[in-house]
Amino acid sequence: MEYRRTAIIKLDVDQDADASLRETVEQFKHCANTASERCWHGDDGYHVTSKAKAERALYDQLRDETNLTANLVQKGIRRAVEAVKSGVERLKRGERTSQPYFSADSAVYDKRSATFHRDHVSLSTVNGRVECDYILPDDSETPPTKYVSDEDFEFRMAHLQYRDGDWYLHASMRKVEADEESPESESKHRTVLGVDLGVNNVAVASTGRFWSADEFNHWRQEYEKRRASLQQCGSRQAHENIESIGQKEYGRFEIYLHTVANELIEEAVENDCSHIVFEELTHIRENIPEATWQHIWAFRRLYEYVEYKAEEHGIEVVQVDPRNTSKRCSTCGFTHDDNRHQESFECQQCGYENHADYNASKNIGLQYLRRRQNAGDGGAPVDVRLNRGTLNVSGEYVPPATTDGGIERESTRKPYPQRARSSDRAK
């Protein structure tokens, strides 16, 4: 069992440390507000909600403009990105909002910028490290003393805040019970979500959810036409317009991929999945020869988005060898080139029929199961999550529990026309 607590600790700060902390907080707010301005207005009207993109654009500038450590600069940028993302979500719901502005005297510290002890903390500032003692209640059973004095509670990170003339540390702490790390805990059942990437459907999950690439492909072709037309002109203005088109294309596609990534995470959470499994991307051009450079970029960017978003939900994102996942039957395991014809899959041995991308997504999940089995770690049993029920490592379908004693089966009917809506699900 895992316990998470926030310990609000008052700090004993001397005059010199107080001045250093005040200036540190001011510069931290400068980082956050500068990043908020850039991310809210973005490029050509598109909000920037990528932490990686924001850091690439602002890190060097803010390092020059402040005396903060690298870690605190990054934390300031990321605080702004999270606030902008929340604002974008409100706009999508039709709610009124505006650019985030940070006025509170606070800063974010993790274990690289702070060293947490049981009676004091060492904090990075613009003038080097300062040490501040904790002011705690004498009663060991009263928070925050209860958590700070308990060696089993681990400091994870903290928000430093200044209010009413005093400094406080809002420390996030975690305690893991002993049996969490016992052999029994390793036998907890795990479920994976397999994800296939493609040109007509940018992603297909083993639960049967499709994310169509129609919008992506439409705008890719439109931007290619505009670039080709401008390249024929050859003027300096045409060259500048080509660069502008590239920025618009990048911004539009980032919004699209963030949406797909968020929905993939939701799909994994709704189906209680512990892992999201993608095909290995190193040689993806060889595996999907019809993919353009924009597709290759989109696949890699989608994986990055899912990877960092999944961490917040405790979901692990992994990659597996994609060999034969498009030719192998997810039901009987028979592998043959003739099994797949464009987007249709029909096993030449057992007759299983379905959408080829859906079949591949199940095989990607099964590939991870086989890898764990071959590792011989004797770990927890793992299944691939389907639209109904699961697949085990042998490819055997396990139906969901029913209340009437009936048996559900995954349909072998091919569920889709060539182009599927993102809300469609394989039956």
N, C-alpha and C positions, 0 to 999 in steps of 0.2 A: 504494500500500500504506500502511495506517495502523498505527502502532505505539503501544501504550499501556503506560506504565510507572508504577510508584509509587516515587518517590524518598523514602527515609526520611532526613531531614536533621536533624542535631542543631543546636540553636540556642544561640548565645552570648547569654545573658539577664542583664542587670544587676539589681541589687536592686530598683530602682523598677519596672522592667518586669515582674519576677517577681511582685511584689505585685499589679500591675494584671492580669496574666494569670490569677493564681489567683482573684481576685474575678470576673473575666469568666467563667471556667470554672464557678465555683459558680453564678452566675446563669444560665448556659446550662443547667446541669443542672436548675435549678429550673424553667426553661421546659419542658424535655423531660419531667420527672416530673409537672408539673402537667398537661401535655397528655396524658400517658400515662394518668393517673388519669381524666381526662374522657373520653378516647376509648375506654378499656377498658370502662368502665361505661356510657358512652353515654347514650342517651335511652331509658328504659323497657326497659333490658336489651339494647339493640342496640349493638354496637360501632360506633364511628365510624372509618371507614377513608378518608374523603374529606379530603384536605389542605385543600381550599377551605372545607369546612364547619368543620373544626377551627380554621382561621385566623379565620374569621368569629366563632367563639364565644370565642376566647381572645386574639386579638392585642391588643386594647385593654387588657384586664386585665393581660397580661404586660408590656406597654409601661409601664404605671403601676407595676408591682411591681418592675421592674428598671431598670438604667441602660444596658441593651444597645441597640445600634442596631436599627433596624427589621429589617435583613437577618438579624442574629443571632437575633432573636426568631423570625422565620419559620423559620430553619434548625432551631431547637430544637423547634418544633412539628412540623415535617416529619419530624425524626428519630423522634419519638414515634409519628407516624402509620405510618411504615414498619415500626416494631417491632410495633405493634398488628396491622397487616395480616399480618405473618409469624405472629403468634400465632393469629390467626383461621384462617389456612391450616392450622396444626397441629391446631387444634380440629376442623376439617372432616375431617382424616385420622384422627380419633379419638385423637390424641396428647394427653398431659397437658401443660398449660402454665399460666402465670399472668400477671398483669399485668406488663408490662415495667417494669423499674426501672433507672435510669441512675446508677451509682456511680463509673464511671471518670472521671478528670479529663481531659476532652476537649471539644472544640468544633469545629464545622464552619465553614470559611471558603471563600468563593468570591471572584471578582474584585471584587465590590463591597465586601466587608469586609476584603480583603487586597490589597496590591499586591506582586506577586512580582518580584523582581529576580534577577540571576544570582549575586549574592554576599550578598544580605540580603532580608528581607521586612518589610513594614510591616503591622502587624496592628491592627485596631480593637479597643479595650478599653472598659471602663466609665469609664476616665479619659482617653479620647482615644487617639490612635495611638501605638504604640511600634514602634521599629525594632530588629530582631535580626539579627545577622550569622550566616551559615552557618558551621558547623564541618565542613569537608569533607576527605576524604583527599587527599593530594598527587598521587596517581596519577590522571591524567586518564582512564584506561581503567577505573577502579574505580568501581562505583556507590556513592553517588549522584552523584559528581563527573562521571561519564560523561554523565549525562542533564542535570544542571544546567548544565554548561558548554557543552552543545550548543545553539546558538541555534535549531536546527530543532525542538527539543522545546519545546512550549508548555505553560505552567502552566495547568491547568484549574480545580482546586479543591484544598483540602487539609484534613486533619484535624489539628488541634493536639492533642498529647497530652503529659501530664506523667507521667513514671514514673521511679522510682529516683533522684529528685532532679534530673532533667534534663528540658528541654523538647525535643520532637521535632515536626517537621512532616512528616506523611505526604502528600506532594504527588502528586496525579494529573497525569501529563504525557502529552502526545500529540505524535507526530511523523508528518507526512504526507510521503511521498516525492514528489519533484517530478512524476513521471508521473501521480500521483493527480489533479493539476489540469491535465493536458495534454488537448488536444482528444480524444485517443483514449479518455480515461476517460469523456467525455460520451457515448460510443457504447455504453456498457454497457447491456445489455437490462434493461428494467424491466417489472414485472408489477403490475397493480392489482387490488384486491379491491373490487368494487362492492357497496354495501349499500343495500337498500331498507327503509324504515321503514313500519310500518303498524299498524292496530288489531288485527287478528286474529293477525298475526305481528309482534312488535315489531321484528324485524330478519330480513332474508333476504339471504344472501351469494351472490355470483355463482358460488361453488363449489358451491352447492346446499344449503348448511346453513341450516336454519330455526330461529329462536328463537321458540317459540310465546308468545303473550300471554295464554294461558288463565289462568295463575296471577295475572298482573297484573290482568286484567279481573275475575276472581272477587273478589279482595280490594278492588278499586276499588268494585264494586257493593255489597259488604258494608259498607264504611265509609260509603258514601253512604246506605244504609238506616239505619245507626246515627245518622248526623248528622241525617237527616230526622226520626227518632223523637224525638231529644233536642230538636230545634228546636221541636217541638210543645209541649214542656213549658214552655219559656220561663224557667225558673228560673235563678238564678245558678250553682247546682251543675251544671245541664245545660249551661250555657255553658262551664264549666270542663271538663266531660267532653268537649265537642266539641273543645276545644283539645287535650286529651289524645289523642283519636282521631286528630287531624291529625298529632301527633307520631309516633304508632305507625304510621300510614300512610306517613309520610315515611321512617321507619326501615326498614320492611319493603321498600318499593320501592327504597331505596338499595342494600340487600343484593342484591336481584334484579338491578338494573342493573349493579352491579359484577361479578356473575357473568357476565352477557351480555357486558360489555366485555372481561373477561379471556378469554372463549372466542373473541371476535372477534379479539383480538390473537393468540391461539394459532392460529387459522385462517389468519391472514395470515402468521405465521412459518412454519407447516408448509408453506405453498404458496409460500414464498420471494417474498412480495409486498413491493414497495418503497413502495406507497401503498395507503391505505384511502380509498375515495371514498364520501361521503354526498351526499344531495341537499341543496340549500341550504335552511336552516331558517327564514329570515326570514318567508316567506309560507306556511309549511307548513300552517297552518289552512285556507288556500284550496285547497291541493293535496289535503288529506285532510279534507274537510268533516265527516266522521262522527267525527273525533277529539275527545275531550273535553279539558278543560284539563289533566287528569292525563296524558293521552297526550302532549300538546304539551310539558309539563314533562319527561316521561320521555324524549322524543326528544332534547331539548336536553341533558339531564343525561347521557344515554348518549354523545352526541357528545363532551361535555367529558371524560368518563372515558376514552374510547378515545383522545382526543387526547393526554392527558398520559401515559397508560400506553404508548402507541405510541412515544413519544419515547425511552424506555429501550431500545427494540429498533431504533432507527434507521429507523423507519417514519414516513412523512409522512401526515398526515390532511388531506384537502381536501374542499371542497364544490363541487357543480356545479349548474347550472340544471336543475331537475327537469321542465321543460316537455316534455310528450308522452312521458315515459319509461314511463308506464303504458299508452299507446295504441300505441306504436311497436313493430314487430316487430324483435326483436333479430337475426333471421336475414336478412330481406330489406330491412328499413328502412321498409316500408309502414306509414303512420300513419293510423288511422281510429278513430272512437269505437266502432264495432261490433266492433273486435278484442277488446275486453275485456268480459267479463260477470262481475261480482263477482270471484271468485278464479280464474276460468278465462280463459285467453288462447287465442284461435284467430285466426291471421292470415287476413284475408279475401282476401289475394292469393296467398300461397304455401302456406297450409294449416298452418303451424307451430303446434303446440299445446303448451302447458305451463302450469304454475302462473303466474298473472298476476304475483305478487310476484317470482318467480324471473326472469321475463322482464324485469321492471322493474329488478332488480338488475344484470342484464347491460347494460341500456341506460344505467344510471348510470355504470358503468365505461366504456362506449363514449363517453359524453358527455365524460369527461375526456380520452380519446384525441383526440376531435375538437377539443377546446379547444387541446390542445398542437399539433395539426397546423395549426390556423388561426393560431396564434401565430407560425408560421414561424420557430421558433428552431432548426430543424435538429438538435434534440437526439436523445437515445437513442430507439430504437424501443420502443413500449409496447404490451402486450397486456393483455386482461382475462382473469383466471384463472377457469376453469370447473371443474366437477367432474371432467371429463377434458379435457385440452387447453386451448386458449386461443382467444380471439377477437381479430382484429386490427381496425384502425380502419375497415376496409371491411365489417366484420361477417362476415368469412370465418372459418370454423372451422378451427383448426389442431390436428390430433390429436396426442396424445403419442407419443413414440418407442416402437416395439414391437420386441420381440426376434425375433418370428417373421415379420416382414414384413407382418403383417396391418394392417388399418386400423380404428381405433376411431372411433366416432361418438357425438356427444352424442345421447342419446335425446330424441325429441320427445314421448314419452308423458307425459301429465299425471301426476305422481307422487304427489299428495297428496289426501287428503280435506280438508275445510275446516280442520280443526284438526290441526296437525302437531306432533310432539314435537321438542324442540330437537336431538335427535340425528339426526333424519331428514335425508336429503340428496336433492336432485333428481337424477334419473338422466339 
